[in-house]
Amino acid sequence: MKKYNIKNIGKSAALSLSVLFLFSCEKEDDLLARDGKPTVTIDQKDIVVTEGDPITLDFKLSYAIPTETHIRIEVAGGTATDEDDFVFDLDTMEDAGGGFFGGNGYFFVIDPDETTASLDIETIADAMPEGMETVTLKFYSASQGRAVIDQTVNVKIND
């Protein structure tokens, strides 16, 4: 018959409880860090492109969520003209549901469970020499504000 040393059983139990506590605290800390809504950022603040090249925007979420993240993009100013100098291959806010999603502009979706997404906005190469044109893009949270974003990107389009 095998004898168990009470001292060793106590050490094993203490070690098991310590490991359990350690991992449960890490999970709890992770949940505390995720209280609220994820933040969406765009690394590029000022972009320079050549007419005919895309404007590439890289979105990052502070953490993934199990639903789509909806971003509203508004042309907020500049000398470049939407559909003459650049084109969004996106639904407008009106097409996406209008008032429910909030505001005017275009509608961009980051897929569920993703922490990164890219968007290319086509610039139109034409034969007319125009010099450098600019466009200011504003980004807002849309669709019940599942994420937080309030950012501006300035783009220069060289002819």
C-alpha positions as CSV (number, residue, x, y, z in Angstrom):
1,M,0.0,0.0,0.0
2,K,1.3,3.4,-1.0
3,K,1.7,6.1,1.7
4,Y,1.1,9.7,0.9
5,N,3.0,12.3,2.7
6,I,0.6,15.0,4.0
7,K,3.3,17.6,3.6
8,N,3.7,16.9,-0.2
9,I,-0.1,16.9,-0.7
10,G,-0.3,20.3,0.9
11,K,2.5,21.6,-1.3
12,S,0.8,20.3,-4.4
13,A,-2.5,21.9,-3.4
14,A,-0.8,25.2,-2.7
15,L,1.0,25.1,-6.0
16,S,-2.2,24.3,-7.9
17,L,-4.1,27.1,-6.2
18,S,-1.3,29.5,-7.0
19,V,-1.3,28.6,-10.6
20,L,-5.1,28.9,-10.8
21,F,-4.9,32.3,-9.1
22,L,-2.2,33.5,-11.4
23,F,-4.1,32.6,-14.6
24,S,-7.4,33.9,-13.3
25,C,-5.8,37.3,-12.4
26,E,-4.3,37.6,-15.9
27,K,-7.7,37.0,-17.4
28,E,-9.3,39.5,-15.1
29,D,-6.6,42.1,-15.9
30,D,-7.3,41.5,-19.6
31,L,-11.0,42.0,-19.1
32,L,-10.4,45.2,-17.1
33,A,-8.2,46.6,-19.9
34,R,-11.1,46.0,-22.3
35,D,-13.7,47.8,-20.4
36,G,-15.6,50.1,-22.8
37,K,-15.2,50.3,-26.5
38,P,-12.1,49.6,-28.6
39,T,-10.3,52.6,-30.0
40,V,-9.6,52.8,-33.8
41,T,-6.6,54.6,-35.0
42,I,-5.0,55.4,-38.4
43,D,-1.3,55.7,-38.3
44,Q,-1.1,58.0,-41.3
45,K,-1.9,61.6,-40.5
46,D,-0.4,63.3,-43.6
47,I,-0.2,61.3,-46.9
48,V,1.3,62.3,-50.2
49,V,0.4,60.3,-53.3
50,T,0.8,60.7,-57.0
51,E,-2.3,61.1,-59.1
52,G,-3.4,57.6,-60.2
53,D,-1.9,55.9,-57.1
54,P,-4.2,54.8,-54.3
55,I,-4.5,56.6,-50.9
56,T,-4.0,53.7,-48.5
57,L,-5.2,53.9,-45.0
58,D,-4.4,51.3,-42.3
59,F,-6.9,51.0,-39.5
60,K,-6.0,49.5,-36.1
61,L,-8.3,48.5,-33.3
62,S,-7.1,48.4,-29.7
63,Y,-8.7,45.0,-29.4
64,A,-11.0,42.8,-31.5
65,I,-14.7,42.7,-31.0
66,P,-17.1,39.9,-32.2
67,T,-19.2,42.3,-34.4
68,E,-18.5,44.6,-37.3
69,T,-16.9,47.9,-36.6
70,H,-18.5,50.7,-38.7
71,I,-16.5,53.8,-39.6
72,R,-18.0,56.9,-41.2
73,I,-15.7,58.8,-43.6
74,E,-16.5,62.4,-44.4
75,V,-14.7,64.6,-47.0
76,A,-14.1,67.6,-44.8
77,G,-12.3,70.0,-47.2
78,G,-9.5,70.5,-49.6
79,T,-9.1,71.4,-53.3
80,A,-9.6,67.9,-54.7
81,T,-13.1,66.9,-55.8
82,D,-14.8,63.7,-54.9
83,E,-15.5,61.6,-58.1
84,D,-13.3,64.0,-60.2
85,D,-9.9,63.6,-58.4
86,F,-10.6,60.5,-56.1
87,V,-13.2,57.8,-55.8
88,F,-14.4,55.8,-52.8
89,D,-15.4,52.2,-53.6
90,L,-17.7,52.2,-50.6
91,D,-21.4,52.7,-49.9
92,T,-22.5,56.1,-48.8
93,M,-23.9,56.5,-45.4
94,E,-27.4,56.9,-47.0
95,D,-27.0,53.6,-48.9
96,A,-25.9,51.9,-45.7
97,G,-28.9,53.0,-43.7
98,G,-28.8,56.8,-43.5
99,G,-29.9,58.2,-40.2
100,F,-29.5,55.0,-38.3
101,F,-25.8,55.0,-38.9
102,G,-25.5,58.7,-38.4
103,G,-24.2,61.5,-40.7
104,N,-23.2,61.9,-44.3
105,G,-20.2,60.5,-46.1
106,Y,-19.0,57.0,-46.8
107,F,-19.4,53.8,-44.8
108,F,-16.4,51.5,-44.1
109,V,-16.6,48.2,-42.3
110,I,-13.9,46.4,-40.2
111,D,-14.8,42.7,-40.0
112,P,-15.6,41.0,-36.7
113,D,-12.7,39.7,-34.6
114,E,-10.2,41.7,-36.6
115,T,-7.7,44.3,-35.2
116,T,-6.5,45.6,-38.5
117,A,-8.0,46.7,-41.9
118,S,-6.8,48.6,-44.9
119,L,-8.7,50.9,-47.3
120,D,-7.6,52.0,-50.7
121,I,-9.1,55.2,-52.1
122,E,-8.5,55.5,-55.8
123,T,-7.1,58.7,-57.2
124,I,-8.0,59.5,-60.8
125,A,-5.2,60.2,-63.2
126,D,-6.3,62.7,-65.9
127,A,-4.5,64.5,-68.7
128,M,-5.2,68.0,-67.2
129,P,-2.3,69.5,-65.4
130,E,-3.6,70.7,-62.0
131,G,-0.7,70.9,-59.7
132,M,-1.0,69.6,-56.2
133,E,-4.5,69.1,-54.8
134,T,-5.5,68.4,-51.2
135,V,-8.3,66.5,-49.4
136,T,-9.1,66.3,-45.7
137,L,-10.8,63.2,-44.5
138,K,-12.6,62.9,-41.1
139,F,-13.3,59.6,-39.5
140,Y,-16.0,58.9,-37.0
141,S,-17.6,56.0,-35.3
142,A,-20.9,54.9,-36.8
143,S,-23.6,52.3,-36.2
144,Q,-24.2,52.6,-32.5
145,G,-20.6,53.5,-31.8
146,R,-19.2,50.0,-31.3
147,A,-15.7,51.6,-31.4
148,V,-14.2,55.0,-30.8
149,I,-12.6,57.0,-33.6
150,D,-12.4,60.8,-34.2
151,Q,-9.5,61.3,-36.5
152,T,-8.4,63.5,-39.4
153,V,-6.1,62.6,-42.3
154,N,-4.7,65.2,-44.7
155,V,-3.9,64.0,-48.2
156,K,-1.8,65.7,-50.9
157,I,-2.3,64.5,-54.5
158,N,0.5,65.4,-56.8
159,D,-0.3,65.7,-60.5
